[in-house]
């Protein structure tokens, strides 16, 4: 079997067998297939696509390129959630402790921010001392002790994905639904989970800008995950405006803490309630999703969720006092309001523009090796549909380097649209595929 033959086969729109797909991934992961040949195969996939069988084979081959965790000795269902990324998306910091407080095991391997979208690991590292670099042995121990651990991808899990993602980024093949599907699921299924809740974002701040594209990705993820023996649900959720009001790492942690205490923005609370209800439903299949929404409410109301977050933070060497005193999080030295240019109703907030504004302040990164400032970002003072007076703050910017404020203001200048009448409401959840 030769890699060049498999490139030609896919170029000619012929499906690869399971054995051929595994050969390709195993040889590339070992370094026996050069980047130029794999790049040619990726481009062929980008234009020719993969069948569902090929996508499932690719997902499994990538998953088995490293270790696959076996968590069967831990009592309770193992359930995770994955988001395709957005602006202000701090749901993992809320639903993970709630689900763990309900008795689920939540093995969550997350990523960092890149471009205008935020990353869960950067938010967690805004908590003083929080360690996201656990060994797999310590990851397993944390799951046993507190029911939840939140870490970054290790060298041992799905190494093929790390190599392929870097190559896709360089070869303009990132936007392939089968390749995205295999990338996401290979990492998640290597965690040893029983079920997965997918939050597929759609809108200006999302990777998928249209409902049609987001639906194609959600259908692929749900069907391939199910084909591989897992219980999977995909919610298509709105990312035409940022989720919640805080954008920036420490600011989002503080907002997550508010939400764990029953406060926080309405849209963030509602989405976390829905996503967690599905996680709890997968952990207790006899229940309905509506019953689990009520259980979510009780775990928030009783304080059990906030207490679980304290324990998760402490177990990963962070300062649990931030749950009771968010001022212990990094604080920016400078703040400045961004005023409304006109009166009326806020008709639109371009989430992507807000994400770039936050990145201009230092909250994000253009390349994975870039550093971030955990204290900076912005808080939206108005959301879509709310009445605005001329000169009233639309947002407050938080900065440590005042010279960064001008660029952030330029991004925000095109982010807000004000109209004389309120816009029609948009759904928070567009569709659910189960």
C-alpha positions in Angstrom: 0.0 0.0 0.0 1.4 3.4 -1.0 0.3 6.8 0.2 0.5 8.3 -3.3 -2.0 5.7 -4.6 -4.4 6.7 -1.8 -4.0 10.4 -2.8 -4.8 9.5 -6.4 -7.8 7.4 -5.3 -9.4 10.2 -3.3 -8.5 12.7 -6.1 -10.6 10.6 -8.4 -13.5 10.6 -5.9 -13.2 6.9 -4.9 -13.8 6.0 -1.3 -10.9 4.6 0.8 -11.3 1.3 2.6 -11.0 1.1 6.4 -7.6 -0.5 6.1 -6.4 2.3 3.7 -7.6 5.0 6.0 -5.9 3.4 9.1 -2.7 2.9 7.0 -2.7 6.6 6.0 -3.2 7.9 9.6 -0.8 5.5 11.3 2.0 6.1 8.8 1.6 9.9 8.9 1.5 10.0 12.7 4.8 8.0 12.8 6.4 10.4 10.3 6.6 7.9 7.5 4.4 9.9 5.1 5.7 13.4 4.2 3.6 16.6 4.7 3.4 17.2 1.0 1.6 13.9 0.3 -0.7 14.4 3.3 -1.4 17.9 2.2 -2.4 16.6 -1.3 -4.8 14.1 0.4 -6.4 16.8 2.5 -7.0 18.9 -0.5 -8.5 16.0 -2.3 -10.8 15.4 0.7 -11.7 19.1 0.8 -12.9 19.0 -2.9 -14.2 15.4 -3.1 -15.5 14.9 0.5 -15.7 11.7 2.5 -18.6 9.2 2.8 -20.1 8.7 6.3 -18.2 5.4 6.4 -14.9 7.1 5.5 -15.5 9.8 8.1 -16.2 7.3 10.8 -13.0 5.3 9.8 -11.0 8.5 9.8 -12.3 9.5 13.2 -11.5 6.1 14.7 -8.0 6.0 13.1 -7.2 9.5 14.6 -8.7 8.5 18.0 -6.6 5.3 18.0 -3.4 7.1 17.0 -2.7 7.6 20.7 -4.2 6.4 24.0 -7.9 5.9 24.5 -8.9 6.3 28.1 -10.9 3.6 29.8 -12.8 5.1 32.7 -15.1 2.1 33.3 -13.8 1.7 36.9 -15.3 5.1 37.8 -18.9 5.0 38.9 -21.4 7.1 37.0 -21.9 8.1 33.4 -19.0 9.8 31.6 -20.4 12.8 29.7 -18.7 15.7 28.1 -19.8 18.8 26.1 -18.0 20.4 23.1 -18.6 23.9 21.6 -17.5 24.8 18.1 -16.4 28.2 19.5 -17.7 31.7 19.8 -17.4 35.0 21.6 -18.1 35.1 25.3 -18.8 31.4 25.4 -17.9 30.4 29.0 -20.5 27.6 29.3 -18.0 24.9 30.2 -17.1 26.7 33.4 -20.8 26.5 34.5 -22.1 23.2 33.1 -19.1 21.1 34.1 -19.4 21.7 37.9 -23.3 21.5 37.7 -23.1 18.1 35.9 -20.4 16.9 38.3 -22.5 18.0 41.3 -25.3 15.8 39.9 -23.0 12.8 40.0 -21.8 12.6 36.4 -18.1 12.1 35.6 -17.1 15.0 33.3 -13.7 14.4 31.6 -13.2 17.7 29.7 -10.3 18.3 27.4 -10.5 21.8 26.0 -8.6 24.2 23.8 -7.2 27.7 23.8 -8.4 30.9 22.1 -7.4 31.5 18.5 -8.4 34.5 16.5 -11.6 36.2 17.6 -12.9 33.2 19.6 -12.2 32.5 23.2 -10.7 29.3 24.7 -11.7 27.5 27.9 -8.1 26.9 28.9 -7.3 30.6 28.9 -10.3 31.4 31.0 -9.3 28.7 33.5 -5.8 29.9 33.7 -7.1 33.4 34.7 -7.9 31.7 38.0 -4.6 32.2 40.1 -2.7 28.9 40.2 -5.1 26.8 38.1 -3.2 24.0 36.4 -4.6 22.7 33.1 -1.5 20.5 32.4 -2.4 17.4 34.4 -0.8 14.1 33.5 -3.3 11.4 32.4 -2.8 9.7 35.8 -3.6 12.9 37.7 -6.5 13.6 35.3 -8.0 10.2 36.2 -7.4 10.8 39.9 -9.1 14.2 39.7 -12.1 12.6 38.1 -12.3 10.0 40.8 -12.0 12.6 43.6 -14.2 15.5 42.4 -16.0 14.1 39.4 -14.6 16.6 36.9 -11.3 17.7 35.5 -10.6 20.3 32.8 -7.3 20.0 31.0 -5.7 20.7 27.6 -4.9 18.1 25.0 -2.0 15.9 26.0 0.7 14.4 23.7 -0.9 10.9 24.4 -4.4 11.6 23.1 -5.2 11.7 19.4 -1.7 12.8 18.3 -2.8 12.5 14.6 -5.2 15.3 15.2 -2.4 17.7 16.3 -0.4 17.0 13.2 -3.3 17.1 10.8 -4.8 20.3 12.3 -1.5 22.2 11.9 -1.3 21.0 8.3 -4.9 21.9 7.5 -4.3 25.4 8.9 -1.4 25.8 6.4 -3.1 24.3 3.4 -6.5 26.1 3.5 -8.4 22.9 4.2 -9.8 23.7 7.6 -13.4 24.3 6.4 -14.1 20.7 5.4 -17.0 19.2 7.4 -15.6 15.6 7.4 -12.2 16.8 8.6 -13.8 19.0 11.3 -15.9 16.1 12.4 -13.0 13.7 12.7 -10.9 16.4 14.5 -13.5 17.1 17.1 -14.7 13.6 17.7 -11.3 11.9 17.7 -10.3 14.0 20.7 -13.6 13.7 22.6 -14.0 10.0 22.1 -10.4 9.4 23.3 -11.5 10.7 26.7 -13.5 7.5 27.4 -16.9 9.1 27.4 -20.3 7.5 27.1 -22.1 10.5 25.7 -21.4 13.9 24.2 -23.4 17.1 24.1 -22.4 19.3 21.1 -23.0 23.1 21.0 -22.7 24.0 17.3 -22.6 27.8 17.0 -24.1 29.7 14.1 -23.8 33.4 13.3 -21.3 36.2 12.8 -19.1 35.2 15.8 -19.1 31.5 14.9 -17.0 29.4 12.6 -20.1 28.5 10.7 -21.8 31.7 9.7 -25.0 30.3 8.2 -27.7 28.0 9.6 -27.3 25.7 6.5 -23.5 25.2 7.1 -23.9 24.8 10.9 -26.7 22.2 10.3 -24.4 20.2 8.0 -21.7 20.1 10.6 -24.1 19.3 13.4 -25.7 16.4 11.4 -22.2 15.0 10.6 -21.0 15.2 14.2 -24.2 13.7 15.6 -24.4 10.9 13.0 -20.7 9.9 13.2 -20.7 10.0 17.0 -23.8 7.8 17.1 -22.3 5.4 14.5 -19.3 5.0 16.9 -21.5 3.9 19.7 -22.0 7.0 21.7 -25.1 8.9 22.7 -24.8 12.3 21.0 -27.0 15.4 20.8 -26.2 18.5 18.8 -27.8 21.9 19.6 -27.5 24.6 17.0 -27.2 27.8 19.1 -27.0 31.5 18.2 -23.7 33.3 18.0 -24.8 36.4 16.1 -24.1 38.4 19.3 -21.7 37.4 22.1 -23.0 35.0 24.7 -23.5 36.8 28.0 -22.0 40.2 28.5 -18.4 39.5 29.4 -15.7 38.9 26.8 -12.2 38.3 28.1 -10.8 35.6 30.3 -11.0 36.9 34.0 -14.2 38.8 33.1 -15.8 35.7 31.8 -14.8 33.6 34.9 -16.4 36.3 37.1 -19.6 36.0 35.0 -19.5 32.2 35.1 -19.3 32.5 38.9 -22.3 34.8 39.0 -24.2 32.3 36.9 -23.3 29.4 39.2 -24.9 31.4 42.0 -28.2 31.9 40.0 -27.4 35.3 38.6 -25.7 36.3 35.4 -27.2 37.2 31.9 -30.4 35.6 30.8 -29.0 34.1 27.6 -26.1 32.5 29.3 -28.3 31.0 32.1 -30.8 29.7 29.5 -28.2 28.0 27.3 -26.3 26.5 30.2 -29.6 25.1 31.6 -30.4 23.5 28.2 -26.9 22.0 27.6 -26.6 20.7 31.1 -30.1 19.2 31.0 -29.0 17.1 28.0 -25.8 16.0 29.9 -27.9 15.0 32.9 -30.5 13.2 30.7 -27.7 11.1 29.2 -26.5 10.2 32.7 -30.0 9.1 33.7 -31.7 8.0 30.6 -35.1 7.3 32.3 -35.5 11.0 32.9 -36.8 13.7 30.5 -34.8 16.7 29.5 -37.4 18.9 31.1 -37.0 17.1 34.4 -33.2 17.6 34.2 -33.7 21.3 33.6 -35.5 21.4 37.0 -32.6 19.5 38.5 -30.2 22.0 37.1 -32.2 24.8 38.8 -32.0 22.9 42.1 -28.3 22.4 41.9 -27.8 26.1 41.3 -30.3 27.1 44.0 -28.8 24.9 46.6 -25.3 26.1 46.1 -24.1 22.6 45.2 -22.8 23.7 41.8 -20.8 26.6 43.2 -19.3 24.3 45.9 -18.3 21.8 43.2 -16.6 24.5 41.3 -14.6 25.4 44.4 -13.5 21.8 44.7 -12.6 21.5 41.0 -10.5 24.7 41.3 -8.7 23.5 44.5 -8.0 20.0 43.0 -6.3 21.7 40.1 -4.2 23.9 42.4 -6.2 27.1 41.8 -7.5 29.6 44.3 -11.1 28.5 45.2 -11.7 31.9 46.9 -12.4 33.4 43.5 -15.9 31.8 43.7 -16.7 34.0 46.7 -14.5 36.9 45.9 -14.1 37.5 42.1 -11.9 40.5 42.8 -9.1 38.0 43.4 -9.0 37.4 39.6 -6.6 39.5 37.6 -7.8 43.1 37.3 -7.1 45.6 34.5 -5.6 48.9 35.3 -7.6 51.0 32.8 -11.2 51.1 31.9 -13.1 53.2 29.4 -16.7 53.3 28.3 -17.7 53.1 24.6 -20.7 55.4 24.1 -23.7 55.0 21.8 -23.5 57.3 18.8 -27.4 57.5 18.6 -30.5 56.8 20.5 -32.9 54.0 19.6 -32.8 50.2 20.0 -29.8 48.0 19.6 -30.6 46.1 16.5 -27.4 44.0 16.1 -24.1 43.3 17.7 -21.5 41.8 15.3 -20.0 39.1 17.6 -16.9 38.7 15.5 -16.1 42.4 15.6 -16.5 42.3 19.4 -14.2 39.3 19.5 -11.5 41.2 17.5 -11.9 44.2 19.8 -11.2 42.0 22.8 -8.3 40.5 21.0 -6.9 44.0 20.3 -6.9 44.6 24.0 -4.8 41.5 24.5 -7.4 38.9 25.5 -6.8 36.6 22.5 -4.0 35.3 20.2 -3.4 35.2 16.5 -1.0 32.2 16.9 -1.2 29.4 19.4 2.3 30.4 20.8 1.1 34.0 21.6 0.5 34.9 25.2 -2.8 36.5 26.5 -3.5 39.0 29.2 -6.1 37.4 31.5 -7.3 40.7 32.9 -8.4 42.6 29.8 -11.5 42.5 27.6 -14.9 44.2 27.7 -18.3 44.0 29.2 -21.4 44.7 27.0 -23.7 47.1 28.8 -26.5 46.6 26.2 -27.7 43.5 24.3 -29.7 43.2 21.1 -33.3 44.6 21.6 -32.5 46.9 24.5 -33.3 50.6 24.4 -30.3 52.9 24.0 -29.8 56.6 24.7 -27.3 58.7 22.8 -24.0 58.8 24.8 -25.0 55.8 27.0 -22.3 53.2 27.3 -22.7 50.2 24.9 -19.6 48.6 26.4 -16.9 49.1 29.0 -13.3 48.3 27.8 -10.7 46.9 30.3 -7.0 47.4 29.3 -3.6 47.2 30.8 -2.0 49.0 27.9 -3.9 52.2 27.0 -2.4 52.3 23.5 -4.5 49.2 22.7 -7.7 51.0 23.3 -7.8 52.9 20.0 -7.8 49.7 17.9 -10.5 48.1 20.1 -12.6 51.2 19.6 -12.2 50.9 15.8 -13.5 47.3 15.9 -16.5 48.3 18.1 -17.4 51.3 15.9 -18.7 48.8 13.3 -20.0 46.2 15.8 -23.1 48.0 17.0 -26.2 48.8 14.9 -28.9 51.1 16.3 -32.3 51.3 14.8 -35.5 53.3 15.6 -37.5 50.1 16.4 -36.6 46.9 18.2 -35.5 44.0 16.0 -37.4 40.8 15.7 -36.2 38.3 18.4 -33.8 35.5 17.3 -33.9 32.1 18.9 -31.1 31.1 21.3 -31.4 27.5 20.2 -32.2 27.1 16.5 -32.5 23.3 16.4 -31.7 20.2 18.4 -30.5 17.0 16.6 -30.8 13.9 18.8 
